[in-house]
Amino acid sequence: MSFTDLGKVTGLSTSAVHQRVRRLEERGVIQGYRAVVDHNALGMPLIAFISVTPLDPAAPDDVPERLRDIGDLEACHSVAGEESYILKARVSTPGDLEDLLARVRTGANVSTRTTVVLSTPWEQRPHPVD
């Protein structure tokens, strides 16, 4: 959205919007901008959440580092509960997911529990800014 359009929505002048956005960027509230990608058009329609649990609880907690270079993993979240991490994966086919699971298991010495996404009614909703 342009600064002019944002100003119309918020009732501020274009220059006031520009100043506020710049201050938010300087404070680190706005950390960057991104392109919205149509993953279906890229041939990556299958999303799965992979919960991982270390096979050896006494081993160092280095799962994120071990899996960082696997490109099919979109996110890694440390979580409370039975599992240690939940990974968000995006792949082309169920066979690709099967291969990815094998790489995750061997690469990080973990067991996995996988949930395949059937549809995504919404995600990445904007948070209200006070």
N, C-alpha and C positions, 0 to 999 in steps of 0.2 A: 504494500500500500504506500502511496506517495505521502510525503509530508503534508501536502495540500489536502489530500483526501483524509488523512488522519486528523488534521486540524478541523475539517468540517464535522467529523464524527465527534470530536471531543470539545468543540467550541473554542479552540485555540487558534492563534495565527500560525501561519506556516513557520515563521522564524521561532516562535515559542516552542512549537513541536520539535523543530530541529535542535534547539538548545536542550530540551528535556531528553531527547533520544541520545544526544551526545553525552550528557551527564550520566545517563543509565549505562552507556557503553563504558565510560571512564570508571564508573564504580564497579563494573563487572557484572551488573545485573543482566545486561544484554551481552552475551558472550560471543555472538556470531550470527551469521545468517546462513541458510541452507537452501538447496534446491529440493523441491518435492518431486520424488521420482516415482513413476508408475512401474512398480516391480513386475506386474503382469506383462507389461510391454517388453520388459527385459528378459522375460522367460524365467522369472523367479517367483512363482505364485504361491509356493507352499511355505507356510510359516509354522514353526514348532517352538514350544518352550521345553527346554531340556533341564530338568532338575538333576543336580549332581551331588553325590555323596562320596567322600574319600573312602577307598577300600581300607586304608590304614589311617585311623584317626590320629595316630601319633606322628604321622608324616608332616613335614612342613606345609603350611597353608599357602601354596604357590599356584593354585589352580588358575587364577587369572593370567599369570605370567606364562604358564605352560600353554594356554589356549589363545593367547593374544593374536597370534599370526594366522589363525584359521579364518579365512575371509568370509565363510558362510555364517559365522557368528556375528550378529549385529549388536548384541549387548550382553553384558555380564553383570548380574546383580547379586551382591552378598545378601543372604536372607536369614531370618530367624526361623527355627523349626527343624524338622528332621534333615532336610537337605542343607548344604552349605551355600550353594549358588544356584541361580536360575539363569540359563542362557537363552537368548532369543536367537533363533536361527531362521535363515531364509534360503530355500533351495528350489531347484527346478522340479524334481520328481521324488516319489517315495524311495526309489533306489538311491538317489543322492542323499536323502536323509539317513538311510541305513548306513551308507559309507561314512557320513559325517559322524554318526553315533559311534562307529568303530574308532574313528580318529580321536574323538573326545575321550572315549574310555581308555584307550591305550596311551594317548598323549598326556593325560592328567592322572592316570591310575585311579579312576572313579567308577562308580556304578551310576546308571542313569535311569530316569523315569521321564517319559516323553509325552507331551500333550500336543496334538496336532490341531491347528486352528482351522475351523470350518469356514468362518466368515468374520469380518471385522466391521461391525456396525459403526464404530467411531474409535479414533485414537488421536493422540497429540492435540487434545483440546487446549485452547489458550486459557491461561489462568487470569482471573481478574486482577488488575493492578490498581491498588488504592493510591 
